[in-house]
Amino acid sequence: MAIDLREIYKPHAGQAEMHNSPAKVKVLVCGRRFGKSRYALFELLKTFIDSWDFPVGPETVPPFHAWVVAPAMPQARQAWDELINFIPTELVAEGGIHLDEHFIYLRGSEGRSWGKIEVKSAFDPENLQTAGLDFLWITESQDISDKAFEKVLPTLRSPQRMGKAVFEGIPSLWPDHWFRRVFMSAKRGREGYYWKQATAFENPLLSEEARVEIEADRELLPDKAWRRLYLAEFSEAGGYFSNIDNCISGDELSEPVGGRYVAGLDLGRKVDASVLHVMDATRRQVVHHRSWDAGQSWPIQREGVAHECGLWSMELLVCDATGMGGDIFSSELEELGIPMEPVVISQSKRDNLLKTLAVSLERETVHFPPIPSLLRQLRAFQYRKTSSGGWRAEAPPGEHDDEVFALALALQGCDPAPALGYVPRLTPMTYVPSERQIAGGGLSSGARMMRERREERQRERLEKAGVEG
Protein backbone atom coordinates (compact mmCIF):
# COMPACT_ATOMS: atom_id res chain seq x y z
CA MET A 1 0.00 0.00 0.00
CA ALA A 2 1.66 3.21 -1.20
CA ILE A 3 0.66 6.40 0.66
CA ASP A 4 1.97 9.82 -0.38
CA LEU A 5 1.03 12.35 2.29
CA ARG A 6 2.23 15.18 0.07
CA GLU A 7 -0.95 14.83 -1.98
CA ILE A 8 -3.00 16.19 0.94
CA TYR A 9 -0.41 18.19 2.88
CA LYS A 10 2.10 20.69 1.58
CA PRO A 11 4.23 21.91 4.51
CA HIS A 12 5.61 25.43 4.51
CA ALA A 13 9.35 25.95 4.93
CA GLY A 14 9.27 25.95 8.73
CA GLN A 15 7.20 22.77 8.87
CA ALA A 16 9.41 21.07 6.28
CA GLU A 17 12.48 21.85 8.38
CA MET A 18 10.86 20.17 11.37
CA HIS A 19 9.87 17.10 9.33
CA ASN A 20 13.42 16.75 8.01
CA SER A 21 14.95 16.54 11.47
CA PRO A 22 15.78 12.92 12.45
CA ALA A 23 15.45 13.71 16.18
CA LYS A 24 13.18 11.41 18.20
CA VAL A 25 11.81 14.25 20.33
CA LYS A 26 10.83 17.62 18.86
CA VAL A 27 10.05 20.58 21.11
CA LEU A 28 8.21 23.40 19.36
CA VAL A 29 7.60 26.78 21.01
CA CYS A 30 5.69 28.64 18.32
CA GLY A 31 3.18 31.47 18.21
CA ARG A 32 -0.44 30.72 17.55
CA ARG A 33 -1.29 30.30 13.85
CA PHE A 34 2.22 29.10 12.97
CA GLY A 35 0.97 25.64 12.00
CA LYS A 36 2.60 23.53 14.70
CA SER A 37 -0.43 21.29 15.32
CA ARG A 38 -0.87 20.60 11.60
CA TYR A 39 2.79 19.67 11.49
CA ALA A 40 2.40 17.33 14.49
CA LEU A 41 -0.60 15.60 12.90
CA PHE A 42 1.28 14.71 9.73
CA GLU A 43 4.44 13.81 11.65
CA LEU A 44 2.28 11.26 13.47
CA LEU A 45 0.93 9.82 10.21
CA LYS A 46 4.42 9.77 8.69
CA THR A 47 5.69 7.88 11.75
CA PHE A 48 2.96 5.27 11.37
CA ILE A 49 3.94 4.67 7.76
CA ASP A 50 7.59 4.43 8.83
CA SER A 51 6.57 1.90 11.48
CA TRP A 52 5.80 -0.64 8.77
CA ASP A 53 9.55 -1.19 8.57
CA PHE A 54 10.02 -1.25 12.34
CA PRO A 55 10.18 -4.86 13.59
CA VAL A 56 7.82 -5.81 16.41
CA GLY A 57 7.04 -9.15 18.00
CA PRO A 58 3.59 -10.76 18.29
CA GLU A 59 3.49 -9.81 21.97
CA THR A 60 3.42 -6.07 21.10
CA VAL A 61 -0.24 -5.09 20.93
CA PRO A 62 -1.13 -2.89 19.20
CA PRO A 63 1.95 -3.05 16.96
CA PHE A 64 1.79 0.77 16.60
CA HIS A 65 0.39 2.92 19.41
CA ALA A 66 0.07 6.71 19.43
CA TRP A 67 -1.44 9.23 21.81
CA VAL A 68 -2.57 12.79 21.27
CA VAL A 69 -2.67 14.48 24.69
CA ALA A 70 -4.37 17.85 25.30
CA PRO A 71 -4.97 19.73 28.57
CA ALA A 72 -8.72 18.98 28.43
CA MET A 73 -11.21 17.50 26.00
CA PRO A 74 -12.39 20.88 24.57
CA GLN A 75 -8.83 21.47 23.38
CA ALA A 76 -8.44 17.84 22.33
CA ARG A 77 -11.45 18.15 20.03
CA GLN A 78 -9.55 20.45 17.69
CA ALA A 79 -6.80 17.86 17.22
CA TRP A 80 -9.43 15.12 16.92
CA ASP A 81 -11.41 17.00 14.26
CA GLU A 82 -8.27 17.59 12.20
CA LEU A 83 -7.22 13.97 12.62
CA ILE A 84 -10.45 12.46 11.30
CA ASN A 85 -10.66 15.00 8.48
CA PHE A 86 -7.08 14.71 7.21
CA ILE A 87 -6.18 11.09 7.80
CA PRO A 88 -6.13 9.19 4.47
CA THR A 89 -8.94 6.67 4.27
CA GLU A 90 -6.41 4.08 3.13
CA LEU A 91 -4.85 4.19 6.61
CA VAL A 92 -8.10 3.67 8.51
CA ALA A 93 -9.30 0.15 9.30
CA GLU A 94 -12.88 -0.69 8.41
CA GLY A 95 -15.10 0.76 11.13
CA GLY A 96 -11.93 2.04 12.75
CA ILE A 97 -13.09 5.55 13.79
CA HIS A 98 -14.70 5.50 17.23
CA LEU A 99 -16.15 8.97 17.72
CA ASP A 100 -17.44 8.56 21.27
CA GLU A 101 -14.20 7.18 22.63
CA HIS A 102 -11.87 9.31 20.49
CA PHE A 103 -9.66 6.63 18.99
CA ILE A 104 -8.89 5.26 15.53
CA TYR A 105 -7.74 1.81 14.47
CA LEU A 106 -5.21 1.99 11.65
CA ARG A 107 -5.10 -0.46 8.78
CA GLY A 108 -2.35 -2.98 8.26
CA SER A 109 -1.80 -4.83 5.00
CA GLU A 110 0.76 -6.97 3.20
CA GLY A 111 2.18 -8.16 6.49
CA ARG A 112 2.63 -4.62 7.76
CA SER A 113 1.70 -3.59 11.28
CA TRP A 114 -1.67 -2.18 12.22
CA GLY A 115 -2.06 0.53 14.83
CA LYS A 116 -4.15 2.67 17.12
CA ILE A 117 -4.33 6.44 17.75
CA GLU A 118 -5.99 7.67 20.94
CA VAL A 119 -6.88 11.25 21.87
CA LYS A 120 -6.50 11.85 25.60
CA SER A 121 -7.22 14.56 28.16
CA ALA A 122 -4.57 15.43 30.75
CA PHE A 123 -7.17 16.85 33.11
CA ASP A 124 -6.88 13.75 35.31
CA PRO A 125 -3.21 12.67 35.16
CA GLU A 126 -4.01 9.30 36.75
CA ASN A 127 -5.61 8.20 33.46
CA LEU A 128 -2.37 8.74 31.52
CA GLN A 129 -0.73 5.36 31.93
CA THR A 130 0.01 2.66 29.38
CA ALA A 131 2.67 0.08 28.48
CA GLY A 132 4.47 2.16 25.88
CA LEU A 133 4.00 4.45 22.88
CA ASP A 134 5.51 4.70 19.43
CA PHE A 135 4.42 8.32 19.13
CA LEU A 136 3.34 10.92 21.69
CA TRP A 137 1.94 14.26 20.58
CA ILE A 138 1.33 16.75 23.39
CA THR A 139 -0.59 19.80 22.20
CA GLU A 140 -0.90 23.07 24.18
CA SER A 141 2.03 21.84 26.24
CA GLN A 142 2.18 25.07 28.25
CA ASP A 143 -1.14 24.10 29.88
CA ILE A 144 -0.21 20.49 30.69
CA SER A 145 0.64 20.04 34.37
CA ASP A 146 3.97 18.71 35.57
CA LYS A 147 2.13 15.77 37.13
CA ALA A 148 0.54 14.82 33.80
CA PHE A 149 3.90 15.05 32.01
CA GLU A 150 5.51 12.85 34.64
CA LYS A 151 2.82 10.24 33.92
CA VAL A 152 3.27 10.20 30.14
CA LEU A 153 7.06 10.49 29.90
CA PRO A 154 7.71 6.81 30.78
CA THR A 155 5.49 5.76 27.85
CA LEU A 156 8.39 6.67 25.54
CA ARG A 157 10.86 4.38 27.27
CA SER A 158 9.61 0.96 26.17
CA PRO A 159 12.22 -1.07 24.22
CA GLN A 160 9.47 -2.44 21.94
CA ARG A 161 8.37 1.03 20.82
CA MET A 162 9.72 3.76 18.53
CA GLY A 163 9.47 6.33 21.35
CA LYS A 164 9.01 9.44 19.19
CA ALA A 165 7.38 12.61 20.49
CA VAL A 166 6.28 16.13 19.56
CA PHE A 167 5.74 18.62 22.38
CA GLU A 168 4.21 21.81 21.01
CA GLY A 169 2.68 24.97 22.40
CA ILE A 170 3.27 28.62 23.21
CA PRO A 171 5.77 29.63 25.95
CA SER A 172 4.96 28.47 29.46
CA LEU A 173 4.56 31.16 32.09
CA TRP A 174 7.12 30.11 34.67
CA PRO A 175 10.70 28.79 34.39
CA ASP A 176 10.26 25.51 36.24
CA HIS A 177 7.33 24.31 34.12
CA TRP A 178 8.25 21.05 32.38
CA PHE A 179 7.74 22.47 28.88
CA ARG A 180 10.24 25.27 29.50
CA ARG A 181 12.73 22.84 31.04
CA VAL A 182 12.50 20.40 28.13
CA PHE A 183 12.80 23.23 25.59
CA MET A 184 15.91 24.63 27.27
CA SER A 185 17.42 21.14 27.48
CA ALA A 186 16.89 20.66 23.74
CA LYS A 187 18.29 24.12 23.04
CA ARG A 188 21.45 23.25 24.99
CA GLY A 189 22.02 20.37 22.56
CA ARG A 190 20.53 17.33 24.26
CA GLU A 191 21.12 14.32 22.05
CA GLY A 192 18.06 13.15 20.14
CA TYR A 193 16.16 16.39 20.74
CA TYR A 194 15.22 19.09 18.22
CA TRP A 195 13.88 22.54 19.11
CA LYS A 196 12.25 25.36 17.23
CA GLN A 197 10.98 28.77 18.30
CA ALA A 198 8.98 30.74 15.75
CA THR A 199 6.43 33.56 15.53
CA ALA A 200 3.01 33.39 13.93
CA PHE A 201 4.25 35.69 11.19
CA GLU A 202 6.81 33.09 10.08
CA ASN A 203 3.96 31.08 8.59
CA PRO A 204 3.98 32.09 4.90
CA LEU A 205 0.49 30.62 4.49
CA LEU A 206 -0.99 33.09 6.99
CA SER A 207 -3.68 35.08 5.21
CA GLU A 208 -3.82 38.85 5.26
CA GLU A 209 -7.10 38.64 7.15
CA ALA A 210 -5.45 36.50 9.84
CA ARG A 211 -2.57 38.98 10.11
CA VAL A 212 -5.04 41.82 10.63
CA GLU A 213 -6.85 39.83 13.35
CA ILE A 214 -3.57 39.13 15.14
CA GLU A 215 -2.60 42.80 15.05
CA ALA A 216 -6.07 43.77 16.30
CA ASP A 217 -5.54 41.63 19.39
CA ARG A 218 -2.87 44.14 20.45
CA GLU A 219 -5.71 46.44 21.48
CA LEU A 220 -7.27 43.78 23.71
CA LEU A 221 -4.22 42.31 25.45
CA PRO A 222 -1.25 43.66 27.43
CA ASP A 223 1.81 43.87 25.22
CA LYS A 224 3.71 41.08 27.00
CA ALA A 225 0.73 38.74 26.78
CA TRP A 226 0.32 39.49 23.05
CA ARG A 227 4.02 38.89 22.42
CA ARG A 228 3.86 35.57 24.25
CA LEU A 229 0.83 34.39 22.29
CA TYR A 230 1.93 35.40 18.80
CA LEU A 231 5.69 36.04 18.94
CA ALA A 232 6.41 33.05 21.22
CA GLU A 233 8.43 35.17 23.64
CA PHE A 234 9.08 33.78 27.10
CA SER A 235 7.92 36.19 29.79
CA GLU A 236 6.85 35.60 33.36
CA ALA A 237 4.80 38.79 32.96
CA GLY A 238 2.99 37.35 29.96
CA GLY A 239 0.18 35.93 32.08
CA TYR A 240 -2.70 37.79 33.66
CA PHE A 241 -0.78 38.58 36.86
CA SER A 242 2.66 40.15 36.86
CA ASN A 243 5.29 41.20 39.42
CA ILE A 244 4.48 38.15 41.54
CA ASP A 245 8.00 37.47 42.83
CA ASN A 246 8.41 41.02 44.15
CA CYS A 247 5.35 40.52 46.37
CA ILE A 248 6.75 37.44 48.13
CA SER A 249 7.78 38.27 51.70
CA GLY A 250 7.51 37.04 55.25
CA ASP A 251 6.73 33.65 56.75
CA GLU A 252 3.51 31.98 57.72
CA LEU A 253 2.46 32.37 61.36
CA SER A 254 0.88 29.70 63.50
CA GLU A 255 -0.85 32.20 65.79
CA PRO A 256 -1.52 35.94 66.04
CA VAL A 257 1.28 38.30 67.07
CA GLY A 258 -0.80 41.45 67.29
CA GLY A 259 -2.63 43.37 64.64
CA ARG A 260 -5.98 43.24 62.92
CA TYR A 261 -6.85 40.16 60.90
CA VAL A 262 -9.24 39.48 58.05
CA ALA A 263 -9.61 36.45 55.79
CA GLY A 264 -10.86 35.32 52.41
CA LEU A 265 -12.50 31.93 51.91
CA ASP A 266 -12.96 30.31 48.51
CA LEU A 267 -15.24 27.29 48.77
CA GLY A 268 -14.23 24.19 46.86
CA ARG A 269 -16.60 22.61 44.39
CA LYS A 270 -16.17 19.20 42.74
CA VAL A 271 -12.38 18.84 42.40
CA ASP A 272 -11.29 22.15 43.94
CA ALA A 273 -10.14 22.56 47.52
CA SER A 274 -11.56 25.11 49.93
CA VAL A 275 -8.88 27.68 50.72
CA LEU A 276 -8.58 30.24 53.52
CA HIS A 277 -6.08 33.11 53.46
CA VAL A 278 -5.67 35.10 56.70
CA MET A 279 -4.24 38.60 56.19
CA ASP A 280 -2.97 41.39 58.36
CA ALA A 281 -5.52 44.05 57.37
CA THR A 282 -3.18 46.99 57.87
CA ARG A 283 -0.08 45.58 56.17
CA ARG A 284 -2.08 43.71 53.47
CA GLN A 285 0.13 40.70 54.17
CA VAL A 286 -0.91 37.02 54.16
CA VAL A 287 0.05 35.58 57.54
CA HIS A 288 -1.67 32.19 57.50
CA HIS A 289 -2.94 29.74 54.90
CA ARG A 290 -5.10 26.69 55.23
CA SER A 291 -6.90 24.43 52.77
CA TRP A 292 -9.39 21.56 52.93
CA ASP A 293 -9.53 18.87 50.24
CA ALA A 294 -12.70 18.57 48.21
CA GLY A 295 -13.25 15.13 49.76
CA GLN A 296 -13.67 16.55 53.28
CA SER A 297 -17.26 17.11 54.36
CA TRP A 298 -18.59 20.61 54.72
CA PRO A 299 -19.30 20.19 58.48
CA ILE A 300 -15.57 19.45 58.97
CA GLN A 301 -14.64 22.41 56.80
CA ARG A 302 -17.08 24.67 58.66
CA GLU A 303 -15.60 23.66 62.02
CA GLY A 304 -12.12 24.30 60.68
CA VAL A 305 -13.03 27.77 59.40
CA ALA A 306 -14.76 28.64 62.68
CA HIS A 307 -11.66 27.51 64.62
CA GLU A 308 -9.38 29.71 62.51
CA CYS A 309 -11.69 32.70 62.89
CA GLY A 310 -11.66 32.29 66.66
CA LEU A 311 -7.89 31.78 66.82
CA TRP A 312 -7.18 34.92 64.80
CA SER A 313 -9.99 36.98 66.35
CA MET A 314 -11.14 37.69 62.83
CA GLU A 315 -12.53 41.14 62.17
CA LEU A 316 -14.08 40.05 58.90
CA LEU A 317 -14.37 36.92 56.79
CA VAL A 318 -15.05 37.61 53.10
CA CYS A 319 -16.63 34.37 51.90
CA ASP A 320 -17.52 32.99 48.50
CA ALA A 321 -21.30 32.62 48.70
CA THR A 322 -21.89 31.65 45.08
CA GLY A 323 -24.67 29.14 44.50
CA MET A 324 -26.94 27.45 47.00
CA GLY A 325 -24.05 25.64 48.70
CA GLY A 326 -22.06 28.83 49.20
CA ASP A 327 -25.10 30.70 50.51
CA ILE A 328 -25.89 27.98 53.06
CA PHE A 329 -22.25 27.65 54.14
CA SER A 330 -21.83 31.40 54.70
CA SER A 331 -25.16 31.59 56.58
CA GLU A 332 -24.06 28.79 58.91
CA LEU A 333 -20.80 30.63 59.63
CA GLU A 334 -22.72 33.83 60.34
CA GLU A 335 -24.92 31.96 62.81
CA LEU A 336 -21.74 31.04 64.70
CA GLY A 337 -21.15 34.75 65.26
CA ILE A 338 -18.40 35.20 62.70
CA PRO A 339 -18.35 38.71 61.17
CA MET A 340 -19.15 37.87 57.56
CA GLU A 341 -19.31 39.41 54.13
CA PRO A 342 -20.83 36.88 51.73
CA VAL A 343 -19.87 37.55 48.10
CA VAL A 344 -21.76 36.08 45.16
CA ILE A 345 -19.12 35.92 42.42
CA SER A 346 -20.98 37.04 39.31
CA GLN A 347 -19.04 37.79 36.13
CA SER A 348 -18.72 41.49 36.94
CA LYS A 349 -17.63 40.83 40.53
CA ARG A 350 -15.20 38.17 39.32
CA ASP A 351 -13.60 40.75 37.03
CA ASN A 352 -13.49 43.27 39.89
CA LEU A 353 -11.76 40.80 42.21
CA LEU A 354 -9.15 39.81 39.64
CA LYS A 355 -8.43 43.37 38.50
CA THR A 356 -8.02 44.59 42.08
CA LEU A 357 -5.59 41.75 42.83
CA ALA A 358 -3.69 42.37 39.58
CA VAL A 359 -3.25 46.08 40.38
CA SER A 360 -2.15 45.28 43.93
CA LEU A 361 0.49 42.86 42.64
CA GLU A 362 1.75 45.37 40.09
CA ARG A 363 2.02 48.11 42.74
CA GLU A 364 3.37 45.70 45.38
CA THR A 365 0.61 46.57 47.83
CA VAL A 366 -0.14 42.92 48.65
CA HIS A 367 2.36 40.47 50.10
CA PHE A 368 2.43 36.75 50.89
CA PRO A 369 4.88 34.03 51.98
CA PRO A 370 6.21 31.63 49.31
CA ILE A 371 3.19 29.31 49.42
CA PRO A 372 3.82 26.87 46.51
CA SER A 373 0.17 26.30 45.55
CA LEU A 374 -0.56 30.04 45.56
CA LEU A 375 2.51 30.92 43.47
CA ARG A 376 1.72 28.21 40.94
CA GLN A 377 -1.85 29.39 40.44
CA LEU A 378 -0.90 33.06 40.19
CA ARG A 379 1.73 32.25 37.55
CA ALA A 380 -0.57 29.93 35.59
CA PHE A 381 -3.47 32.40 35.35
CA GLN A 382 -3.61 33.64 31.77
CA TYR A 383 -5.63 35.15 28.96
CA ARG A 384 -7.60 32.56 27.03
CA LYS A 385 -9.63 33.18 23.90
CA THR A 386 -13.36 32.53 24.21
CA SER A 387 -15.63 31.02 21.58
CA SER A 388 -17.00 34.52 20.89
CA GLY A 389 -13.53 35.78 19.98
CA GLY A 390 -12.91 37.74 23.18
CA TRP A 391 -10.33 37.12 25.90
CA ARG A 392 -10.96 35.90 29.44
CA ALA A 393 -8.60 35.64 32.40
CA GLU A 394 -8.70 32.15 33.88
CA ALA A 395 -6.70 29.16 35.02
CA PRO A 396 -5.74 26.76 32.23
CA PRO A 397 -7.46 23.36 32.04
CA GLY A 398 -6.23 20.99 34.73
CA GLU A 399 -5.13 23.84 37.00
CA HIS A 400 -7.12 25.40 39.85
CA ASP A 401 -8.02 28.93 40.92
CA ASP A 402 -9.05 28.46 44.56
CA GLU A 403 -5.85 30.03 45.92
CA VAL A 404 -6.23 33.04 43.63
CA PHE A 405 -9.80 33.79 44.64
CA ALA A 406 -9.19 33.19 48.35
CA LEU A 407 -6.42 35.81 48.16
CA ALA A 408 -8.56 38.20 46.11
CA LEU A 409 -11.43 37.88 48.61
CA ALA A 410 -9.13 38.42 51.61
CA LEU A 411 -7.69 41.51 49.97
CA GLN A 412 -11.18 43.01 49.81
CA GLY A 413 -11.25 43.04 53.61
CA CYS A 414 -7.91 44.83 54.01
CA ASP A 415 -7.33 48.53 54.49
CA PRO A 416 -6.82 50.60 51.31
CA ALA A 417 -3.26 50.63 50.02
CA PRO A 418 -1.33 53.50 51.64
CA ALA A 419 -0.63 56.51 49.42
CA LEU A 420 -2.21 54.83 46.43
CA GLY A 421 -5.77 55.91 46.94
CA TYR A 422 -8.83 53.83 47.50
CA VAL A 423 -8.68 50.17 46.51
CA PRO A 424 -11.99 49.17 44.82
CA ARG A 425 -14.16 46.89 46.91
CA LEU A 426 -17.27 44.99 46.14
CA THR A 427 -19.19 46.50 49.07
CA PRO A 428 -18.29 48.50 52.18
CA MET A 429 -16.13 46.43 54.50
CA THR A 430 -17.48 47.71 57.83
CA TYR A 431 -19.21 44.86 59.58
CA VAL A 432 -22.97 45.43 59.73
CA PRO A 433 -25.09 43.16 61.95
CA SER A 434 -27.64 41.04 60.13
CA GLU A 435 -31.39 41.66 60.45
CA ARG A 436 -31.58 38.65 62.76
CA GLN A 437 -28.93 40.13 65.03
CA ILE A 438 -30.63 43.55 65.06
CA ALA A 439 -33.96 41.98 65.93
CA GLY A 440 -32.26 40.09 68.72
CA GLY A 441 -30.76 43.20 70.27
CA GLY A 442 -27.43 43.56 68.46
CA LEU A 443 -24.54 41.13 68.11
CA SER A 444 -25.10 37.45 68.71
CA SER A 445 -23.62 35.85 71.78
CA GLY A 446 -21.05 34.16 69.54
CA ALA A 447 -19.93 37.50 68.09
CA ARG A 448 -19.69 39.04 71.56
CA MET A 449 -17.62 36.10 72.78
CA MET A 450 -15.30 36.43 69.77
CA ARG A 451 -14.83 40.14 70.48
CA GLU A 452 -14.13 39.45 74.14
CA ARG A 453 -11.61 36.73 73.26
CA ARG A 454 -9.88 39.13 70.86
CA GLU A 455 -9.62 41.82 73.53
CA GLU A 456 -8.37 39.31 76.10
CA ARG A 457 -5.68 37.96 73.77
CA GLN A 458 -4.58 41.49 72.94
CA ARG A 459 -4.18 42.25 76.67
CA GLU A 460 -2.17 39.03 77.12
CA ARG A 461 0.16 39.88 74.25
CA LEU A 462 0.71 43.38 75.63
CA GLU A 463 1.48 42.01 79.08
CA LYS A 464 4.01 39.53 77.65
CA ALA A 465 5.65 42.41 75.82
CA GLY A 466 5.86 44.42 79.05
CA VAL A 467 3.45 47.08 77.85
CA GLU A 468 0.86 48.42 80.28
CA GLY A 469 -2.68 48.78 78.93
Number of C-alpha atoms within 10 A of each C-alpha: 9 6 11 10 15 9 7 11 12 11 17 15 12 17 18 12 11 21 17 8 14 11 15 16 23 25 26 26 29 25 26 21 20 24 19 25 23 17 21 26 19 20 20 23 20 15 16 25 22 11 20 19 10 15 12 17 8 7 8 13 15 17 23 27 25 26 22 25 28 25 26 19 18 11 15 21 16 12 21 20 12 13 20 16 10 15 16 14 12 13 21 19 17 11 9 14 17 11 11 6 10 18 20 23 21 24 17 18 11 7 7 16 21 22 23 21 24 17 21 23 22 25 20 14 19 11 13 19 13 11 14 24 27 24 27 26 24 27 24 22 26 24 25 28 21 14 13 21 18 13 16 23 16 15 20 21 16 13 9 19 22 23 21 21 26 27 24 25 24 28 30 28 25 21 14 11 19 19 29 21 14 19 23 15 16 19 15 11 11 13 11 13 21 21 24 16 16 20 20 21 18 17 19 11 13 14 11 9 8 14 13 10 11 18 12 11 16 14 10 12 16 15 14 19 23 22 18 24 26 22 23 23 22 20 17 22 19 27 25 25 24 22 17 19 15 14 20 19 14 13 14 16 13 11 11 17 13 12 13 18 26 28 33 26 28 28 26 21 14 7 10 18 20 23 24 29 27 28 29 23 22 16 18 26 26 28 22 22 22 14 19 19 14 16 12 12 10 16 11 11 19 16 13 16 22 17 12 19 23 20 16 25 24 22 22 24 30 25 27 25 21 18 10 8 14 20 16 13 20 24 15 14 19 21 17 16 22 26 26 24 25 20 19 15 18 10 9 9 14 16 14 17 22 20 17 17 23 20 16 23 20 15 15 17 18 26 22 25 19 15 15 8 13 20 18 18 20 22 22 26 22 21 22 17 11 10 7 6 9 11 15 13 18 18 21 20 18 16 18 20 22 24 28 23 25 25 27 27 31 28 31 28 28 24 16 19 17 12 6 10 8 10 16 13 17 16 10 11 17 12 12 14 17 16 10 12 16 12 10 10 9 15 18 20 13 16 20 14 14 23 18 13 16 19 13 12 18 18 15 14 15 15 12 10 9 9 10 8 8
